[in-house]
Amino acid sequence: MAVPKRKTSKSRRDKRRATHSIDAPRVNGCPQCGSPKLAHRVCPTCGTYKGREVEKLRISAP
């Protein structure tokens, strides 16, 4: 079984973890109503996606 030859220093460990930070979600404006919405999702205000009206689900998803 492979075993590390030397202890990993705190600076080397922290350099590796430097990219693990959480970013805020990207928010775009809706082209129809201008309200903020997440990319590739239906606008919560006007209910459009890619310039088309999206029909609501008639039954709830499990």
N, C-alpha and C positions, 0 to 999 in steps of 0.2 A: 504494500500500500504506500502511495506517495505521501511524504511528510515534508513540510517546509523546512529548509535548512536554517533559516534565520527568521527572527520575529519581524513582522511587518510594522514599520514605524508609523507613528500617528500621522505624519505629514503625507506619506505614501497612501495610507488608508483614506485620508480626507480628500486627497487629490482624485482618487477613484470615485468618491461619492459626491464630488462637486456638481455632477450633471444630474443628480437625483432630485433636484428641487421641483416643486409643483408650480406650473405656470397657470395664469388666469386664462379662462376659455376665450377664444377669439370670437368677437361679436361683429357682425356685419349689419348694415341697414337693409331693411326690406325694400325692394325696388317699387312695390305697390304703395305701401302706406308710410314707409320711412322709419318705422319703429325698429329698435334693435332686435336681432334674432341670431341664433347660432347658424353657422353655415351648414348646408345640406339638410336642413330641417324645415318643416312647415312653419310659417309665421304664426305665432300664437295670437296675434291681434286680428289679422284679416283672413287667415286660413288659406293662404295661397302658397304654392311652391312652383318655382320656375315659370311664373306668370300665369299659372292656371289655378282655378278654384279646386280645392281638394275636398272630396266628400268625407264627412265624418263617418266613423264606424257605427253601424246600427246596433251591434252587440258588443259587449265588453270582451276584450281578449283575456284568455286564461292566464 
